[in-house]
Amino acid sequence: MSGFSAEHWAFVAVVGMMLLAQLGLARLAGMTFVLAVALMVFSVRGEREKGWAMVSFAGLAVAAYSLHARGVRRRKMLRSDDAADGEIRGRLEELSRRRDTLAREQEIVEAELEANHRLFQMSRDLGSVIEMNEFHRELARIVVEMLRPEEAVLLYLDTERGVPHTYRAYELGREGAVPCGALPGSHPVWEHFRDPTGAGILSAVQTESGEEVVVFLSYHKRIIGGIYARGVKPPSSIAMDFRLLIYTLAVQVNMAANKCLLYLEIEKMSRHDGLTGLYKRWYFIELLEVELLRSRGEGRPLTVLMVDIDHFKDFNDTHGHLAGDRVLSAVAVYLKEHIRVQDVLCRYGGEEFMVVLPDTPAEGALVVAERLRQALSERSLQVGSFVTNITISIGGATFPRDADSIDGLLDCADEEMYRAKQAGRNKVCFPGMEPSGPGLLPGA
């Protein structure tokens, strides 16, 4: 080290100053610069050489400062780039999180839309039916698709005898609503339907496992039946609270059932006479047309009876229309009790009734008509506060013996009924036969 002169140490100081400046150590670089100037001045002996040395070191200082400034800018740029990269990465991560959140929310919304769409379809399908058979078929399909139960039963209750009994029951499955007869007393459905009075439309819903569901059917504020399902497992595609799903199903099913039952009532009112409960004339004609087609196709006879209450106008004038209505109702009940299940009975108009006897020739129909006439004439009817006796006149016509069409049969029966009236009333008349009645043999 003793061989180093002041110039050498000045050179070393200058190199160190430049390195320190490059590294950004400004204070150390400045101190090294001062040291280098001092050493250079000390090593130069002449005044002129000292001046040039000062100028040279000034240039070196400027160069060192430039290097330092460039390094500072570069480091700032690097730090700025790092900060920008970090900010970009943060924003990208935030965008990724938002994207995942939006994707999850989209899945939830799509699932809710799917559930609402299914409920809308259910409401539309149930709302489009007006007949009970269609209602049963749609109900079975909806229960299978939306609940997927191990067992599902639709039952209607008979509560007239106090204790509920099965009036009608159906198994709900992929085959539709299949009649299954009366449910045994051990069936778990009776735990809920044995005393349904005061129940709402929903009961016994286990929301966690979805094991058992009971939906009551209510009509005119009275429980008439319901749906029982066990092992219920709604599909995962229905993103809806289980109890809300069942409640929505219960409301829609009750609305559809009430509409179908109301349609049945209206249909019955249109088909049945309000006073006697018998078929009205227009519906009787439709049934007669069906029976006539069947008789013609099978080659079997069919007989029509026209029944008229004797002296009914005089009875009305004497006792009033209210008493007359009671007589009409009593005669309707009597006729209905004394004909076969397959026979068709209607109130044809006023005090006239019509009876269709399928698969019955004229001879057999004459015996039936005479039995009706005789039994009623021997029977006393309680009408309000008094008792009266009623007689009837009957005219008959048989297909194909007397007529081959509906109009022909009705006209022929009407003519024979008036012939019975002209013969003294309380008689039975058929074409080609003598009137039968009190003291007369049928067909004599």
Protein Blocks (a to p, Z undefined) as FASTA:
>chain_A
ZZpcfklmmmmmmmmmmmmmmnopaklmmmmmmmmmmmmmmmpmbfklmmmmmmmmmmmm
mmmmmmmmmmmmmmmmmmmmmmmmmmmmmmmmmmmmmmmmmmmmmmmmmmmmmmmmmmmm
mmmmmmmpcbfklmmmmmmmmmmmmnopabdcdddddfknopacdfbdcdddfkopadeb
jadfklmklmmmmmmghiafbehiafknomaccddddeehiafbdcddehiacdfklgcd
fklmmmmmmmmmmmmmmmmmmmmmmmmmmmpcfklopacfklmmmmmmmmmmmmmmnopa
cdddddddehklmmmmmnojklmmmmmmmmmmmmmmmccfkbccddfbhjbccdddehia
fklmmmmmmmmmmmmmmpccdehjbccdddddddddddfkloccfklmmmmmmmmmmmmm
mnngaiacdehiacddehiaehZZ
